């Protein structure tokens, strides 16, 4: 297949330029673009890939940019994490995932597996506040760094893993944070949600979690199957029991420590009655 220089290049190495904005930051000498005279539909039939299928933007942590060590921002990060891991929010995601109209692909997991998948996935999503967000471009085929200019891209960046990086000067833009969190959730779930479902997730993040099912009703999301609800309730009960056991263990350890401290008091230091 011909590239822009007129050379005949193996199909696996030819790329369709579908994101011109990327060109400003990608070293084009490392990428062979499709010749302009070749129709894109024909190239696709031969298996030529789009630029966004070959090059991926990711956070560049090679510099000195670190997460902001600020107690207020740490509390804000925890607030978002607590909301994502709350039973009500996870129930909302389960309801969306169980409605075929809200998903781009069918869900093959059974109820128990789906509940566990949702729990594990939302636990991976984290919010980080940083001074500067730097990104780079990686060639997914060769694994090479094809970044032309390492630069600060924006005030927000969502990784494929679901991590959300936010510039500290945007900590008060709650609606924008909610938007990027919704995008992060979709990415963490492998882009399973439709665009409308992503908007629903963002709306749920905006409201009190107690109103989640009301919002889902407004957007006509189908109720979750009874088997799924039962699996979620069982999971919640197990979590409550685990927390109860953990709290009891902590209390027992504290009591044991207090008793040990009493026992370790030297007898000669104890004042004897006259």
C-alpha positions as CSV (number, residue, x, y, z in Angstrom):
1,X,0.0,0.0,0.0
2,X,1.3,3.4,-0.9
3,X,2.2,6.0,1.8
4,X,2.3,9.7,1.4
5,X,5.9,9.6,0.1
6,X,4.8,7.3,-2.7
7,X,6.6,4.3,-1.3
8,X,5.0,0.8,-1.3
9,X,4.7,-0.1,2.4
10,X,3.4,-3.3,4.0
11,X,-0.2,-3.0,5.0
12,X,0.6,-3.5,8.7
13,X,2.8,-0.4,8.7
14,X,0.4,2.0,6.9
15,X,-1.9,4.3,9.0
16,X,-4.9,6.3,8.1
17,X,-4.6,9.9,9.4
18,X,-8.0,10.4,11.1
19,X,-6.9,12.8,13.9
20,X,-5.0,15.8,12.4
21,X,-4.6,17.4,15.8
22,X,-2.3,14.6,16.8
23,X,0.2,15.4,14.0
24,X,1.4,18.5,15.9
25,X,2.7,16.2,18.7
26,X,3.7,13.0,16.8
27,X,7.0,12.4,15.1
28,X,5.6,11.6,11.6
29,X,9.0,10.2,10.5
30,X,8.1,7.1,12.6
31,X,4.6,6.7,11.1
32,X,3.7,5.8,7.5
33,X,0.5,7.6,6.5
34,X,-1.8,6.4,3.7
35,X,-1.4,8.1,0.3
36,X,-4.0,10.9,-0.1
37,X,-5.2,9.5,-3.5
38,X,-6.2,6.1,-2.0
39,X,-9.9,6.2,-0.7
40,X,-10.2,5.4,3.0
41,X,-13.0,2.9,2.6
42,X,-10.9,0.8,0.2
43,X,-7.9,1.0,2.5
44,X,-10.1,-0.1,5.5
45,X,-11.2,-3.2,3.4
46,X,-7.5,-4.1,3.1
47,X,-7.0,-3.8,6.9
48,X,-5.3,-0.5,7.1
49,X,-5.8,1.0,10.6
50,X,-6.8,4.4,11.8
51,X,-4.3,6.6,13.6
52,X,-6.2,6.3,16.9
53,X,-5.9,2.5,16.6
54,X,-2.1,2.7,16.3
55,X,-1.1,5.6,18.5
56,X,-2.3,6.1,22.1
57,X,-1.9,9.2,24.3
58,X,-0.9,8.4,27.9
59,X,0.3,10.2,30.9
60,X,4.0,10.9,30.9
61,X,5.4,10.4,34.4
62,X,9.0,10.7,33.5
63,X,9.2,14.3,34.6
64,X,9.1,15.8,38.1
65,X,5.3,16.3,38.2
66,X,4.0,14.7,41.3
67,X,0.6,14.4,42.9
68,X,-0.1,17.4,45.1
69,X,0.4,16.6,48.8
70,X,-2.4,18.6,50.2
71,X,-4.8,17.4,52.9
72,X,-7.7,19.3,51.4
73,X,-7.2,17.7,48.0
74,X,-6.6,14.3,49.4
75,X,-10.0,14.6,51.2
76,X,-11.6,15.6,47.9
77,X,-10.1,12.6,46.1
78,X,-11.4,10.4,48.9
79,X,-14.8,11.9,48.6
80,X,-15.0,10.9,44.9
81,X,-13.6,7.4,45.7
82,X,-16.2,6.9,48.4
83,X,-19.0,7.9,46.0
84,X,-17.8,5.5,43.3
85,X,-17.5,2.6,45.7
86,X,-20.9,3.2,47.5
87,X,-23.5,0.4,47.1
88,X,-26.1,2.8,45.6
89,X,-23.7,3.9,42.9
90,X,-22.7,0.4,42.1
91,X,-26.3,-0.7,41.9
92,X,-26.8,2.1,39.3
93,X,-24.0,0.8,37.2
94,X,-25.4,-2.8,37.4
95,X,-28.8,-1.6,36.3
96,X,-27.2,0.2,33.3
97,X,-25.1,-2.8,32.4
98,X,-28.1,-5.1,32.6
99,X,-30.0,-3.0,30.1
100,X,-29.0,-3.9,26.5
101,X,-30.0,-0.5,25.2
102,X,-27.4,1.2,27.5
103,X,-24.5,-1.0,26.3
104,X,-22.5,-1.1,23.2
105,X,-21.9,-4.8,23.6
106,X,-23.7,-7.7,25.3
107,X,-22.7,-8.7,28.8
108,X,-21.9,-12.4,29.1
109,X,-21.2,-12.6,32.8
110,X,-23.7,-14.1,35.2
111,X,-25.1,-12.1,38.1
112,X,-22.5,-13.0,40.7
113,X,-19.6,-12.3,38.3
114,X,-21.1,-9.0,37.1
115,X,-21.4,-7.8,40.7
116,X,-17.8,-8.7,41.4
117,X,-16.6,-7.1,38.2
118,X,-18.4,-3.8,39.0
119,X,-16.9,-3.8,42.5
120,X,-13.4,-4.5,41.3
121,X,-13.6,-2.0,38.4
122,X,-14.8,1.0,40.4
123,X,-12.2,0.3,43.0
124,X,-9.5,0.9,40.4
125,X,-10.7,4.3,39.5
126,X,-8.8,7.1,41.3
127,X,-8.7,10.8,41.2
128,X,-5.3,12.6,41.3
129,X,-4.7,16.3,41.6
130,X,-1.4,17.5,40.1
131,X,0.3,20.7,39.3
132,X,1.0,19.8,35.7
133,X,-0.4,17.1,33.4
134,X,2.2,15.9,30.8
135,X,1.3,13.3,28.2
136,X,3.1,11.4,25.4
137,X,2.2,9.2,22.4
138,X,3.0,5.5,22.2
139,X,3.0,3.4,19.0
140,X,0.9,0.4,20.0
141,X,2.5,-1.9,17.5
142,X,6.2,-1.1,18.1
143,X,5.8,0.2,21.7
144,X,8.0,3.2,20.8
145,X,7.6,6.7,22.1
146,X,6.5,8.7,19.0
147,X,6.0,12.0,20.8
148,X,7.4,15.0,19.0
149,X,7.0,17.5,21.8
150,X,6.5,16.6,25.4
151,X,4.1,19.2,26.6
152,X,1.3,20.1,29.0
153,X,-1.9,19.1,27.2
154,X,-4.8,20.1,29.3
155,X,-6.3,20.5,32.8
156,X,-7.8,17.0,32.7
157,X,-6.6,13.6,31.5
158,X,-8.3,10.2,31.7
159,X,-6.1,7.1,31.4
160,X,-7.3,3.8,29.9
161,X,-7.0,2.3,33.4
162,X,-9.6,4.7,34.6
163,X,-7.4,7.0,36.6
164,X,-8.3,10.7,36.3
165,X,-5.7,13.3,36.5
166,X,-6.8,16.9,37.3
167,X,-4.9,20.1,37.5
168,X,-5.1,21.5,41.0
169,X,-6.4,24.8,39.7
170,X,-9.6,23.0,38.5
171,X,-10.4,21.4,41.8
172,X,-13.6,23.6,42.1
173,X,-14.9,22.8,38.6
174,X,-17.1,20.0,40.0
175,X,-19.3,19.5,36.9
176,X,-16.2,19.1,34.7
177,X,-14.7,16.6,37.2
178,X,-18.0,14.7,37.1
179,X,-17.9,14.6,33.3
180,X,-14.3,13.2,33.2
181,X,-15.2,10.7,36.0
182,X,-18.1,9.4,33.8
183,X,-15.6,9.1,30.9
184,X,-13.2,7.3,33.2
185,X,-15.9,4.8,34.3
186,X,-16.7,4.0,30.7
187,X,-13.0,3.5,29.8
188,X,-12.5,1.3,32.9
189,X,-15.4,-0.9,31.7
190,X,-13.9,-1.2,28.2
191,X,-16.2,1.4,26.6
192,X,-19.2,-0.8,27.2
193,X,-21.6,2.1,27.8
194,X,-23.4,4.1,25.1
195,X,-23.0,7.8,25.0
196,X,-26.4,8.3,26.5
197,X,-25.5,5.9,29.4
198,X,-22.3,8.0,30.0
199,X,-24.5,11.1,30.4
200,X,-26.7,9.2,32.8
201,X,-23.6,8.2,34.9
202,X,-22.6,11.9,35.0
203,X,-26.0,12.9,36.1
204,X,-26.0,10.4,38.9
205,X,-22.6,11.7,40.0
206,X,-24.1,15.2,40.2
207,X,-27.0,14.2,42.4
208,X,-27.2,12.6,45.9
209,X,-26.7,8.9,45.5
210,X,-30.1,8.3,47.1
211,X,-31.7,9.7,43.9
212,X,-29.8,7.4,41.6
213,X,-32.8,5.1,40.8
214,X,-35.1,8.1,40.2
215,X,-32.6,9.4,37.6
216,X,-32.5,6.0,36.0
217,X,-36.3,5.9,35.9
218,X,-36.3,9.3,34.2
219,X,-34.0,8.1,31.5
220,X,-36.1,4.9,31.1
221,X,-33.4,2.5,32.1
222,X,-34.8,-0.9,32.6
223,X,-34.9,-2.3,36.2
224,X,-32.2,-4.8,37.0
225,X,-33.1,-8.5,37.0
226,X,-34.1,-10.0,40.3
227,X,-31.1,-12.4,40.2
228,X,-28.7,-9.4,39.9
229,X,-30.4,-7.6,42.7
230,X,-30.1,-10.7,44.9
231,X,-26.4,-11.1,44.1
232,X,-25.8,-7.4,44.9
233,X,-27.6,-7.7,48.3
234,X,-25.6,-10.8,49.1
235,X,-22.4,-9.0,48.3
236,X,-23.4,-6.0,50.4
237,X,-24.3,-8.2,53.3
238,X,-20.9,-10.0,53.0
239,X,-19.1,-6.6,53.0
240,X,-21.0,-5.5,56.1
241,X,-20.1,-8.8,57.9
242,X,-16.4,-8.3,56.9
243,X,-16.5,-4.7,58.2
244,X,-18.1,-5.9,61.4
245,X,-15.5,-8.6,61.9
246,X,-12.7,-6.1,61.2
247,X,-14.0,-3.6,63.6
248,X,-14.3,-6.3,66.3
249,X,-10.8,-7.4,65.7
250,X,-9.6,-3.8,66.0
251,X,-11.5,-3.4,69.2
252,X,-10.0,-6.7,70.6
253,X,-6.5,-5.6,69.6
254,X,-7.0,-2.3,71.3
255,X,-8.3,-4.0,74.5
256,X,-5.4,-6.4,74.4
257,X,-3.0,-3.6,74.1
258,X,-4.6,-1.7,77.0
259,X,-4.5,-4.9,79.2
260,X,-0.9,-5.6,78.2
261,X,0.1,-2.1,79.2
262,X,-1.6,-2.6,82.6
263,X,0.2,-5.9,83.1
264,X,3.6,-4.4,82.2
265,X,3.5,-1.9,85.0
266,X,6.4,-2.7,87.3
267,X,5.1,-3.8,90.7
268,X,7.6,-1.7,92.6
269,X,6.1,1.4,91.0
270,X,2.7,0.6,92.5
271,X,2.1,2.7,95.6
272,X,1.3,0.4,98.6
273,X,-1.3,1.4,101.1
274,X,0.0,2.7,104.4
